[in-house]
Structures are given as C-alpha cells and as structure tokens.
Amino acid sequence: MKITFLWFGKSKYKDYDDLINLFDKRLKHYCKHRILTLKDPKHSGNPHVQKKKEGQLIMEQLKPSDYLILLDETGQSITSRGLSTLLQKQMNASTAHIFFLIGGAYGVDQPIFDRSNYTLSLSKMTLTHDMARLLIMEQVYRAFTILNGEKYHND
C-alpha cells in the first residue's frame, strides 16, 4: 500500500517543515509514501472559483481505485487507534493507494467531498494548514507503530 499526503502550497514556517520531514523519514520504515505539494492556482478572488480550480488539480492526481481521506473539520473524529484500524482495513482490502488530502484555504469543492471515501476531522477547531500537515503525518506514523505493537503510543 502506498500513501500520498496531498496539499497545496509550501509551508510558511521552517520549524513545521523540519517536523514534517522527521515524520516523513520515520514513515519510510513502515510504508511507501510521498508528500505531494500542489502549486496554488492563481487566486481568482472568488472562493467558489478557487475551490473549483483546486478540485480539478486534485482530481488529476486520483485514480478511481484510490482511497481518498479528506481532512475537514466537518469529518469524523476518531482516536489514534481508530486511525490504525482504518489503515489496517484498507491494507486487508488490498487498497493500493491512500490519499490524505488537506484542501486549500477555502476548503474543497463539492465534487471532492463526493469523491472522498472518508472524511476525517483532526479537530473541531480550525487549524492552520501547517499544523494539519504535521498532525496527520504524526498520526499516520503513530497508527503504524500501533499496528506493529511498538511503544510509541501509550493508552
């Protein structure tokens, strides 16, 4: 199984980049993965137009068989063990590719919501994109340590 972390634009802070890179390196032990940072489309000034442009770029990355997990504050809140169970179910189902998607500043267009297989909330509070990136990377790493019975996670 391959995992792609998909988001728009570069991080604004080197400290976040450093931490994301730390979990990127740690994840290499558990799965094939990549971070795909799409260039922000030229801002139109209209949030609906912007979401449509971003949605088109997202859809270009996806195959029909890909499992898309959309990160959105309206999604389901699950525990770290719940995320590990979700990943294990996808591995058991022989899912070839999982995408974790963080949309643009205005969220995602409705066709992306419709295309997603699962909508996950990291928090009911609004997070910066940099924080969301770091949190999902760390939580996926944590999920793999749970699946492998390692000591990183304590509950």
C-alpha positions in Angstrom: 0.0 0.0 0.0 1.2 3.5 -0.9 0.2 6.7 0.9 0.2 10.2 -0.5 -0.2 13.3 1.6 -1.7 15.9 -0.7 -1.9 19.6 0.0 -1.5 23.0 -1.6 1.4 25.5 -1.2 4.5 25.5 0.7 4.8 25.6 4.5 5.2 29.1 5.9 7.5 28.0 8.7 10.7 26.1 8.6 10.1 24.6 12.1 7.0 22.8 10.7 8.9 21.7 7.7 11.6 20.2 10.0 9.0 18.2 12.0 7.1 17.1 8.9 10.5 15.9 7.5 11.1 14.0 10.7 7.9 12.0 10.4 8.4 11.6 6.7 11.7 9.8 7.5 10.1 7.8 10.3 7.3 6.6 8.0 9.7 5.2 5.4 10.2 2.3 7.8 6.5 1.3 7.5 5.2 2.2 4.1 5.8 3.7 0.7 4.6 7.2 0.8 5.2 10.6 -0.6 4.3 14.2 0.1 2.7 15.9 -2.9 2.5 19.6 -2.6 0.5 21.2 -5.4 1.1 24.7 -6.5 -1.8 27.0 -5.5 -3.7 28.0 -8.6 -3.7 31.7 -9.4 -6.2 33.2 -6.9 -9.3 34.4 -8.6 -10.7 36.4 -5.7 -13.8 34.2 -5.7 -13.7 31.3 -3.2 -16.0 29.1 -5.4 -13.9 29.6 -8.4 -10.7 28.9 -6.4 -12.2 25.7 -4.9 -13.1 24.5 -8.5 -9.6 25.2 -9.8 -8.1 23.3 -6.8 -10.6 20.5 -7.2 -9.6 20.0 -10.8 -5.9 19.7 -9.8 -6.8 17.2 -7.1 -8.9 15.1 -9.4 -6.0 14.9 -11.9 -4.0 13.1 -9.2 -6.6 10.4 -8.4 -7.4 7.1 -10.0 -10.8 5.6 -9.5 -9.3 2.8 -7.3 -7.6 5.3 -4.9 -8.9 5.6 -1.4 -9.3 9.3 -0.6 -9.4 10.5 3.0 -10.4 14.1 3.1 -9.3 16.1 6.2 -12.0 18.5 7.1 -13.3 19.9 10.3 -16.8 18.5 9.5 -15.4 15.0 9.3 -15.5 12.2 11.8 -13.3 12.4 14.9 -11.6 9.2 15.6 -8.9 8.1 18.0 -5.3 7.2 17.1 -6.3 3.5 17.4 -9.3 4.2 15.2 -7.0 5.6 12.5 -4.8 2.5 12.8 -7.9 0.3 12.4 -8.9 2.3 9.3 -5.4 1.8 7.8 -5.5 -1.9 8.7 -8.9 -2.3 7.0 -7.5 -0.7 3.8 -4.5 -3.0 3.9 -6.7 -6.0 4.4 -8.9 -4.9 1.4 -5.7 -4.7 -0.7 -6.1 -0.9 -1.3 -3.2 0.1 -3.4 -3.1 3.8 -2.7 -4.5 6.0 0.1 -4.5 9.8 -0.2 -4.7 12.1 2.8 -6.0 15.4 1.4 -5.8 18.8 3.0 -7.7 21.3 0.8 -7.0 24.9 0.2 -7.8 27.9 2.3 -11.5 27.8 1.4 -11.8 24.0 1.8 -12.7 21.8 -1.1 -15.3 21.8 -3.9 -18.3 19.6 -3.5 -17.1 17.0 -6.1 -14.1 16.4 -3.9 -16.4 15.7 -0.9 -18.4 13.4 -3.1 -15.3 11.6 -4.3 -13.9 11.1 -0.9 -14.2 7.7 0.7 -13.8 9.0 4.3 -13.9 12.5 5.8 -11.6 12.8 8.9 -11.5 15.7 11.4 -8.3 16.3 13.2 -10.1 18.8 15.5 -13.4 20.6 15.6 -11.3 23.7 15.9 -9.8 25.3 12.8 -6.1 24.5 12.4 -3.5 26.2 10.2 -2.5 24.2 7.2 1.0 23.7 8.7 -0.5 22.3 11.9 -2.8 20.0 10.0 0.1 18.7 7.9 2.2 17.9 10.9 -0.7 16.3 12.8 -1.7 13.9 10.0 1.9 12.9 9.4 2.4 12.2 13.1 -0.9 10.4 13.4 -0.2 8.1 10.5 3.2 7.3 11.9 1.5 6.6 15.3 -1.0 4.4 13.6 1.7 2.2 12.1 3.5 2.0 15.5 0.2 0.8 17.0 -0.2 -1.8 14.2 3.3 -3.0 14.9 2.9 -3.2 18.7 5.7 -0.6 19.2 6.0 1.6 22.3 5.5 5.0 20.7 1.7 5.0 21.6 0.6 4.7 25.2 -3.0 4.3 26.1 
